[in-house]
Amino acid sequence: MKIFGFAGYSGSGKTTLIEKLIPLFVQSGLKVSLIKHAHHTFDVDQAGKDSYRHRHAGCTEVLVTSSRRWALMHELRGAPEPSLTEQLERLSPCDLLLVEGFKHERIPKLEVYRAEVGEALIHPHDKNIVAVASDAQLNTPLPQLDLNAPGAIAAFILRQLGLK
């Protein structure tokens, strides 16, 4: 499994870019999965649903399954947050794992940068960032990719990982 991450501040366009890249990777014949590190308060369940009620009643895990998909919700209940490595063990095998968040992990990453977000560049402080995707010209020694050219970004990532 090849792993590639995306780093950037909220509002920079990471999710939108990843959403455009996934079909390109799939069209090239890759089985793609994704791990997204979310804010600590996120919830994929809906209040009032059976699974939500069971989880809130005290279950540590609730698995919901149907003929189309399944989802496992695990409550940490005070236990430490699992590392990226621990979470990888829970995934089915794939060709390419995309990682959004987990900014301190030592995996190759693309920095997604928009000046209007008002934050500094991340890559000067993260040696694992291999390129920057932006909608503006930047002064950087790293390869710079046009944020609005997902095909070129996908090709760069595939080359970077030796998948093309």
C-alpha positions in Angstrom: 0.0 0.0 0.0 1.4 3.4 -1.0 0.5 6.3 1.4 0.3 10.0 0.4 -0.9 12.8 2.6 -2.3 16.3 2.2 -1.4 19.2 4.6 -3.0 22.6 4.7 -5.0 24.9 6.9 -8.8 24.8 7.1 -10.2 26.5 4.0 -7.2 25.8 1.8 -9.1 23.3 -0.4 -7.6 20.0 0.7 -11.0 18.1 0.7 -12.0 19.6 -2.7 -8.7 18.7 -4.3 -8.8 15.1 -2.9 -12.4 14.8 -4.1 -11.1 15.6 -7.6 -8.1 13.4 -7.4 -9.9 10.2 -6.3 -11.7 9.5 -9.6 -8.5 10.1 -11.5 -6.6 7.5 -9.4 -9.5 5.1 -9.7 -9.6 5.6 -13.5 -6.0 4.6 -13.6 -6.9 1.3 -12.1 -6.0 1.9 -8.4 -8.0 0.8 -5.4 -8.1 3.9 -3.3 -8.9 4.4 0.4 -8.7 7.5 2.6 -8.2 8.3 6.3 -9.2 11.8 7.4 -8.3 13.1 10.8 -11.2 15.1 12.0 -12.0 17.4 14.9 -12.5 15.6 18.1 -16.3 16.3 18.1 -17.2 14.8 14.8 -20.0 12.2 14.6 -21.0 10.1 11.6 -24.2 8.9 13.3 -27.5 10.7 13.5 -29.4 11.5 16.7 -32.5 9.3 17.0 -31.2 6.4 14.9 -30.9 3.0 16.6 -27.1 2.9 16.2 -26.8 6.3 17.8 -29.1 5.3 20.7 -27.1 2.1 21.3 -23.8 3.9 21.2 -25.0 6.6 23.6 -26.4 3.9 25.9 -22.8 2.7 26.4 -21.6 0.4 23.6 -17.9 0.7 22.8 -18.5 -0.4 19.2 -21.6 -0.4 17.0 -21.4 -1.9 13.5 -24.1 -0.9 11.1 -24.4 -3.0 7.9 -26.5 -3.2 4.8 -26.3 -4.7 1.3 -24.5 -1.6 0.1 -22.1 -0.5 2.9 -21.1 -1.0 6.5 -19.7 1.3 9.1 -18.0 0.6 12.4 -18.3 3.3 15.1 -15.9 2.9 18.0 -16.1 5.1 21.1 -12.7 5.8 22.7 -14.4 6.5 26.1 -11.3 8.2 27.5 -8.7 5.9 25.8 -5.9 7.6 23.8 -6.5 8.4 20.2 -5.0 5.7 17.9 -2.0 6.6 15.8 -2.1 6.6 12.0 -0.2 3.3 12.1 -2.8 1.7 14.4 -5.6 3.0 12.1 -3.9 1.5 9.1 -4.4 -2.0 10.6 -8.1 -1.5 10.5 -8.3 -0.8 6.7 -8.7 -3.4 4.0 -5.8 -3.7 1.5 -5.7 -1.0 -1.2 -3.2 0.3 -3.7 -3.2 4.0 -2.6 -4.1 5.4 0.8 -4.8 9.1 0.9 -4.4 10.8 4.3 -6.0 14.1 5.1 -4.8 15.5 8.4 -2.2 13.7 10.6 0.1 16.6 9.8 2.9 15.3 12.0 3.2 11.9 10.4 6.3 11.0 8.4 4.6 10.4 5.1 5.1 12.2 1.8 2.6 15.1 1.7 1.4 17.7 -0.7 0.8 21.1 0.9 -2.4 22.8 -0.3 -1.9 26.5 0.0 -4.2 29.6 -0.6 -2.9 33.0 0.4 -6.4 34.3 1.2 -6.6 31.8 4.1 -4.0 34.1 5.8 -1.7 31.4 7.2 2.0 30.9 6.7 3.4 28.1 4.5 3.8 24.8 6.3 6.6 23.2 4.2 9.5 25.2 5.6 8.8 23.3 8.9 7.8 19.9 7.5 10.5 17.9 5.6 7.8 15.4 4.5 6.1 17.9 2.2 7.3 17.1 -1.3 5.4 19.7 -3.3 3.0 22.6 -2.9 -0.3 23.0 -4.8 -1.5 26.6 -4.9 -3.6 29.0 -6.9 -0.8 31.6 -6.7 2.9 31.7 -7.6 5.0 31.1 -4.6 8.7 31.5 -3.7 9.5 27.9 -2.8 12.3 25.4 -3.7 9.7 22.6 -3.8 7.9 21.7 -7.0 4.8 23.9 -7.3 1.6 22.6 -8.8 -1.5 24.5 -10.0 -4.2 23.8 -7.5 -6.7 24.1 -10.4 -5.0 21.3 -12.4 -6.0 18.1 -10.7 -4.8 15.9 -13.6 -1.2 17.3 -13.3 -1.4 16.9 -9.5 -2.6 13.3 -9.8 0.2 12.5 -12.3 2.8 14.1 -9.9 1.6 12.0 -7.0 1.6 8.8 -9.0 5.2 9.5 -10.2 6.2 10.4 -6.6 5.0 7.0 -5.3 6.3 5.0 -8.3 2.8 4.1 -9.4 3.3 5.5 -12.9 
